[in-house]
């Protein structure tokens, strides 16, 4: 039982799943376009949510929001299901596969056996597609992997019902209605406006203000938390940025690609220029991650390392504040 499904590798799991599912149903849409219309770009510091014994930081919208917003804005209807019992989750999955309907799943990363060991940690917001079954093996299209793979019945159950923050509870989703004609112009504008609102929000833990808050906290951590905890917290920032999905820098590059594509669709050259600017901001995020990793791995030669990377983060926040104000004006 194998659906004729084409696997396309992508930079980020949820964008890739949505793009691949749309292509399967005849709607050719790129990963950056899914991300931009779905207002996937975000920054949020969540001190009350501890992940791996450190405050959570996200550089993207909450799991599932990208597909939900994208679908609403282009007129697609999707069905989502969660389950209390693994047996019911398996039954519904098998029913869809028998109908030649590939489905997206939210799963935990820690027990994904095809992931390299260094990427297997407790994170329950990964996305993949199941497109068939061969006896007790499910056929898996994980968009962040180069090739398709398989999981046994028990292996898939384990990741579908992973415990902890954002527990997936067997979460599966798939489109049930796609209009014959889809226009992207209005959806693109809505996606951009939403992202600008998020990044310029007057809330201390969200968007540009959230980046500035983390910059201030980094300066305090060594004295307030001690070297061990400070290093662990700093490592968490880099892990959330560079290892979970595509993080801070990578998401900026995807958003830049979205703006470049949107520039042609909307016939708006300003977006093309802003695309280049966002790429440069993405480079700054990558530089920050590299310098931060040298500190928590005790390889930095700078005596004032924490203040130095806090300065870098503050500089990024100021750049993004200017950028999103210009972007907001560019689509009026």
C-alpha positions, 0 to 999 in steps of 0.5 A: 500500500504505497501512495504515488507521493513525491518527496521534496526536501525542505529546510523546515519540517512544517513548511515542507509537509504543507508544501509537499501535501499541496503539490501532491494535490496539484497546487504548486507552492514553494516552502518559502511561500507557505512560510510567509503566507502562514506568518511563520516568522516570530521571536518569543521568549517563554520564561514560564515554559522550561524545555531541557531545564532552560526557558523556551525560546521560539523563532517561529509560530506555534506548531500547526499555526503555519498550516492553519493560517496558510489554509485560511488565507488561500481557501483550503480546508484541513482536517485535524485529529488527536487521539487518546488511544494509540489504537484509534490513531493507528486505525484512522491513519490506516483508513486514510492510507487505504484511501490514497490520502497521505497525511501529516503527523506531529511527532516527537524527535527523541525516538525518531530512529533515523535521526542522527543521535545529536539531533534526538532530544525532547522536542515534540513539534516535528512534522512528517508525512506518512504516504504508505505502509508495507506490512508493519512498516510505515513509509515516511517522507520527512521533509528535512531528510534527503530521502524517504525512510520507514518506521515500524508500527511501534516506532511510529506509535512511540513518536506519535504519543511522545510525552512532555511539552507540546505532546502530539497526542497522535496529531494527524492532519490533511487537506479535505478541500482545495479550490480549483483556482487559488490566488496568492496576492491577498494571502501574501499581504495578510501574511506580511501584515501579521508578521509585522504585527507580531515582530513589532508587538508592544509585549516584552517577550514577543518580537523585537522587544523579546529579542531585546529582553533576552539580550539584557538577560544574557548580561545578567546570567553569569552573576545571577545564575552562575557559570554552569546555568548561564552556559546551559541557558546560552546553549539553549538559545543556540539549540533552539536557533540552529538545531530545532527546525531552522531557527533564527538565522534559517527562518530569516533566510526562508522569509527573505526567499518569500519576500523575493517571490512575493515581489514578483507576484505583487509587482512590488520591487521594494520587497525584493530590496527588503529580501536582501536586507533580511538575508543580511539580518540572517547572517547576523543571527548566524554570527551570534550563534557561532560566537555564543557557541564558543562561549558555552563550549569554553572556547571563547578568547574574549574576557567579556564574552557575554556582554559581547554577544548581548551587544550583538543580539541588541544590534539584531533587535534594532535592525529587525525593528527598522526592517519590519517598520519598512516592510509594513510601509512597503505593502500599504 
